[in-house]
Amino acid sequence: MTVRLTAPGRAAENEGMNTDDTRPFVGLIPSELDADTQAVIEKLMTGKPLDPETYRRIRERAEKATEELRRKYGVMEIAVDLIRETRDEE
């Protein structure tokens, strides 16, 4: 049995693709965000704990994003509605 991950004839379309740069967005992402992202990846791969300062920056960005979403869309209770729908179907 042969399993194909790419449709026949489509693989050739990627022949000219440059695969040398493994981090193509390195110039577009602020260096502090990139460093924090790399620290999280290392934590996930090795179990090494995050530096407290890195953790603080990540939490601050998450809180800022949450607040921006609340300002833009209000309080979103999507999960609550989905859980209630699931209970009602049973």
C-alpha positions as CSV (number, residue, x, y, z in Angstrom):
1,M,0.0,0.0,0.0
2,T,1.4,3.4,-1.0
3,V,0.3,6.5,0.9
4,R,0.8,9.9,-0.7
5,L,0.9,13.1,1.3
6,T,1.1,15.3,-1.8
7,A,-1.2,15.0,-4.8
8,P,0.6,13.7,-7.9
9,G,2.0,16.6,-10.0
10,R,1.9,19.1,-7.1
11,A,5.2,18.2,-5.5
12,A,7.1,19.9,-8.4
13,E,5.5,23.2,-7.6
14,N,7.7,23.4,-4.4
15,E,11.0,22.6,-6.1
16,G,12.1,26.3,-6.1
17,M,11.1,26.9,-2.5
18,N,14.0,28.2,-0.4
19,T,14.2,26.0,2.8
20,D,17.5,27.4,4.0
21,D,15.9,29.9,6.5
22,T,14.2,27.9,9.2
23,R,12.9,31.1,10.9
24,P,11.6,33.3,8.1
25,F,9.8,35.8,10.4
26,V,12.8,36.6,12.5
27,G,13.0,40.2,11.2
28,L,9.2,40.8,11.7
29,I,8.8,39.7,15.3
30,P,10.2,42.0,18.0
31,S,13.3,40.4,19.6
32,E,11.8,40.3,23.1
33,L,8.8,38.4,21.8
34,D,11.0,36.1,19.8
35,A,13.2,35.4,22.8
36,D,10.1,34.7,25.0
37,T,8.7,32.3,22.3
38,Q,12.0,30.4,22.2
39,A,12.0,30.2,26.0
40,V,8.5,28.7,25.9
41,I,9.5,26.2,23.2
42,E,12.5,25.2,25.3
43,K,10.3,24.7,28.4
44,L,7.9,22.5,26.4
45,M,10.8,20.4,25.0
46,T,12.9,20.1,28.1
47,G,10.7,20.9,31.1
48,K,13.1,23.7,32.1
49,P,11.1,26.3,34.1
50,L,10.6,29.7,32.6
51,D,12.6,32.6,34.0
52,P,10.3,34.7,36.2
53,E,10.9,37.8,34.1
54,T,9.9,35.9,30.9
55,Y,6.8,34.6,32.6
56,R,5.9,38.1,33.7
57,R,6.2,39.5,30.2
58,I,4.1,36.7,28.8
59,R,1.4,37.2,31.4
60,E,1.4,41.0,30.7
61,R,0.9,40.4,27.0
62,A,-1.8,37.9,27.6
63,E,-3.7,40.3,29.9
64,K,-3.4,43.1,27.4
65,A,-4.8,40.9,24.6
66,T,-7.6,39.8,26.9
67,E,-8.5,43.3,27.8
68,E,-8.4,44.4,24.1
69,L,-10.8,41.6,23.2
70,R,-13.1,42.6,26.1
71,R,-13.2,46.2,25.0
72,K,-13.8,45.2,21.4
73,Y,-16.3,42.4,21.8
74,G,-17.5,42.6,25.4
75,V,-17.5,39.5,27.7
76,M,-17.6,36.4,25.7
77,E,-19.2,33.4,27.2
78,I,-18.9,31.0,24.3
79,A,-17.8,28.0,26.4
80,V,-20.8,28.4,28.8
81,D,-23.3,28.4,25.9
82,L,-21.7,25.3,24.4
83,I,-21.7,23.4,27.7
84,R,-25.4,24.3,28.2
85,E,-26.2,23.2,24.6
86,T,-24.5,19.9,25.2
87,R,-26.4,19.3,28.4
88,D,-29.7,20.1,26.8
89,E,-29.1,17.6,24.0
90,E,-28.6,14.7,26.4
